Amino acid sequence: MNGNITVRRVGANEASRYIEALADVLIDCVEGGASVSFMLPISRTTAVDFWTRVAHGVARNERILLVAEDAGGDVVGTVQVVVDQPENQPHRADVAKMLVARRARRRGIAQRLMAAADEAARDAGKSVLVLDTVTGGNAERLYAQNASMRAGWQRVGVVPNYALMPDGTLCATTFFHKQLA
Ligand SMILES: CC(C)(COP(=O)(O)OP(=O)(O)OC[C@H]1O[C@@H](n2cnc3c(N)ncnc32)[C@H](O)[C@@H]1OP(=O)(O)O)[C@@H](O)C(=O)NCCC(=O)NCCS
C-alpha cells in the first residue's frame, strides 16, 4: 500500500533544503484542523520560520528529522525525535510534530514514520519516549488503537484544556510513553 513511499532521516546539513516542502505539509495539516502548536490562519512566513528553527536544531544534533517522500520525491509526511533533553534525562526523547499531508493519509505513512522514529531514538541511545496528542483525534487513534502501533505505547492520561485547536476552541491532550527495550 505504501510501497512507493520512502522514509528517510534528514542529514544534519541538508535540513534547510526541506524547509519549503515541510512548510507545505504543516500548512496543509493546520488548515485541515490539526492542533499542532499553530492557529488559523497560518501564514507561510510562520510555517517557514518554524521549520527554519527545526533545521537549526537538526544541524546542532538537538533533534532528528524524518521525512516521508512519495515516488516523485514530494514530502508527504514528517516526524521529529527531540533528543536534546536536560542532563538528568539523557535517556529520554520526545516524539513531536507527526504530520502527514491530507492527500497521503491512511496509507500507513505515520506508522512507517513512527517505526523510523523508534529506530532513530534507539540509535541515539534513548530508552524512554514521550509524546502528546489531542484527545480524541486521529493521532490518538494512531497511538492507542492500531495493533501494530499499540506495541509499547502506553497511555499516561489526559490533561483537560491543555491547548487550543486552530480555530481557538480548547482541547484536551493525551500523554503517551514508550519504554524502548
Ligand atoms: C494522525 C496522522 C499523522 C495519521 O497519519 P496517517 O499516515 O494517515 O496514519 P496511518 O495511515 O499510518 O494510520 C495508522 C493507523 O492509525 C489510525 N488512524 C489514523 N488516521 C485515522 C483516522 N482518520 N481515523 C481513524 N483511525 C485513524 C488507524 O488505526 C490507522 O490504521 P489503519 O489505517 O490500518 O486503520 C495524520 O492524520 C495527521 O497528520 N493528522 C494531522 C496532524 C496531527 O494531528 N498530528 C499528530 C500530532 S501528535
The ligand as an SDF file (V2000), in Angstrom:
LIG
                    3D

 48 50  0  0  0  0  0  0  0  0999 V2000
   -2.5410   11.4500   12.6600 C   0  0  0  0  0  0  0  0  0  0  0  0
   -1.8560   11.3000   11.2960 C   0  0  0  0  0  0  0  0  0  0  0  0
   -0.3660   11.5970   11.4760 C   0  0  0  0  0  0  0  0  0  0  0  0
   -2.0360    9.8580   10.7880 C   0  0  0  0  0  0  0  0  0  0  0  0
   -1.2890    9.7250    9.5900 O   0  0  0  0  0  0  0  0  0  0  0  0
   -1.6040    8.5350    8.5470 P   0  0  0  0  0  0  0  0  0  0  0  0
   -0.4090    8.3920    7.6650 O   0  0  0  0  0  0  0  0  0  0  0  0
   -2.9070    8.7650    7.9100 O   0  0  0  0  0  0  0  0  0  0  0  0
   -1.7140    7.2970    9.5340 O   0  0  0  0  0  0  0  0  0  0  0  0
   -1.5850    5.7690    9.1120 P   0  0  0  0  0  0  0  0  0  0  0  0
   -2.1180    5.5560    7.7380 O   0  0  0  0  0  0  0  0  0  0  0  0
   -0.2110    5.2960    9.3920 O   0  0  0  0  0  0  0  0  0  0  0  0
   -2.6210    5.1290   10.1310 O   0  0  0  0  0  0  0  0  0  0  0  0
   -2.1980    4.2230   11.0980 C   0  0  0  0  0  0  0  0  0  0  0  0
   -3.3830    3.8790   11.9890 C   0  0  0  0  0  0  0  0  0  0  0  0
   -3.7660    4.9960   12.7860 O   0  0  0  0  0  0  0  0  0  0  0  0
   -5.1930    5.0100   12.9350 C   0  0  0  0  0  0  0  0  0  0  0  0
   -5.7200    6.1830   12.2230 N   0  0  0  0  0  0  0  0  0  0  0  0
   -5.0160    7.1020   11.5170 C   0  0  0  0  0  0  0  0  0  0  0  0
   -5.8380    8.0370   10.9980 N   0  0  0  0  0  0  0  0  0  0  0  0
   -7.0970    7.6990   11.3950 C   0  0  0  0  0  0  0  0  0  0  0  0
   -8.3900    8.2470   11.1640 C   0  0  0  0  0  0  0  0  0  0  0  0
   -8.5610    9.3540   10.4200 N   0  0  0  0  0  0  0  0  0  0  0  0
   -9.4470    7.6240   11.7080 N   0  0  0  0  0  0  0  0  0  0  0  0
   -9.3070    6.5050   12.4440 C   0  0  0  0  0  0  0  0  0  0  0  0
   -8.1000    5.9250   12.6810 N   0  0  0  0  0  0  0  0  0  0  0  0
   -7.0160    6.5110   12.1710 C   0  0  0  0  0  0  0  0  0  0  0  0
   -5.7000    3.7410   12.2940 C   0  0  0  0  0  0  0  0  0  0  0  0
   -5.6820    2.7430   13.2880 O   0  0  0  0  0  0  0  0  0  0  0  0
   -4.6270    3.5000   11.2550 C   0  0  0  0  0  0  0  0  0  0  0  0
   -4.5230    2.1660   10.8620 O   0  0  0  0  0  0  0  0  0  0  0  0
   -5.4850    1.6020    9.6800 P   0  0  0  0  0  0  0  0  0  0  0  0
   -5.4600    2.5990    8.5530 O   0  0  0  0  0  0  0  0  0  0  0  0
   -4.8670    0.2920    9.3470 O   0  0  0  0  0  0  0  0  0  0  0  0
   -6.8310    1.5240   10.3060 O   0  0  0  0  0  0  0  0  0  0  0  0
   -2.4870   12.2610   10.2570 C   0  0  0  0  0  0  0  0  0  0  0  0
   -3.8870   12.1040   10.2740 O   0  0  0  0  0  0  0  0  0  0  0  0
   -2.1430   13.7220   10.5030 C   0  0  0  0  0  0  0  0  0  0  0  0
   -1.1010   14.2160   10.0490 O   0  0  0  0  0  0  0  0  0  0  0  0
   -3.0220   14.4450   11.1960 N   0  0  0  0  0  0  0  0  0  0  0  0
   -2.8180   15.8780   11.4290 C   0  0  0  0  0  0  0  0  0  0  0  0
   -1.6230   16.1870   12.2580 C   0  0  0  0  0  0  0  0  0  0  0  0
   -1.6850   15.5800   13.6210 C   0  0  0  0  0  0  0  0  0  0  0  0
   -2.7050   15.5810   14.2880 O   0  0  0  0  0  0  0  0  0  0  0  0
   -0.5260   15.0490   14.0360 N   0  0  0  0  0  0  0  0  0  0  0  0
   -0.3710   14.4430   15.3210 C   0  0  0  0  0  0  0  0  0  0  0  0
    0.3910   15.3150   16.2120 C   0  0  0  0  0  0  0  0  0  0  0  0
    0.8240   14.3980   17.6680 S   0  0  0  0  0  0  0  0  0  0  0  0
  1  2  1  0
  2  3  1  0
  2  4  1  0
  2 36  1  0
  4  5  1  0
  5  6  1  0
  6  7  2  0
  6  8  1  0
  6  9  1  0
  9 10  1  0
 10 11  2  0
 10 12  1  0
 10 13  1  0
 13 14  1  0
 14 15  1  0
 15 16  1  0
 15 30  1  0
 16 17  1  0
 17 18  1  0
 17 28  1  0
 18 19  1  0
 18 27  1  0
 19 20  2  0
 20 21  1  0
 21 22  1  0
 21 27  2  0
 22 23  1  0
 22 24  2  0
 24 25  1  0
 25 26  2  0
 26 27  1  0
 28 29  1  0
 28 30  1  0
 30 31  1  0
 31 32  1  0
 32 33  2  0
 32 34  1  0
 32 35  1  0
 36 37  1  0
 36 38  1  0
 38 39  2  0
 38 40  1  0
 40 41  1  0
 41 42  1  0
 42 43  1  0
 43 44  2  0
 43 45  1  0
 45 46  1  0
 46 47  1  0
 47 48  1  0
M  END
$$$$
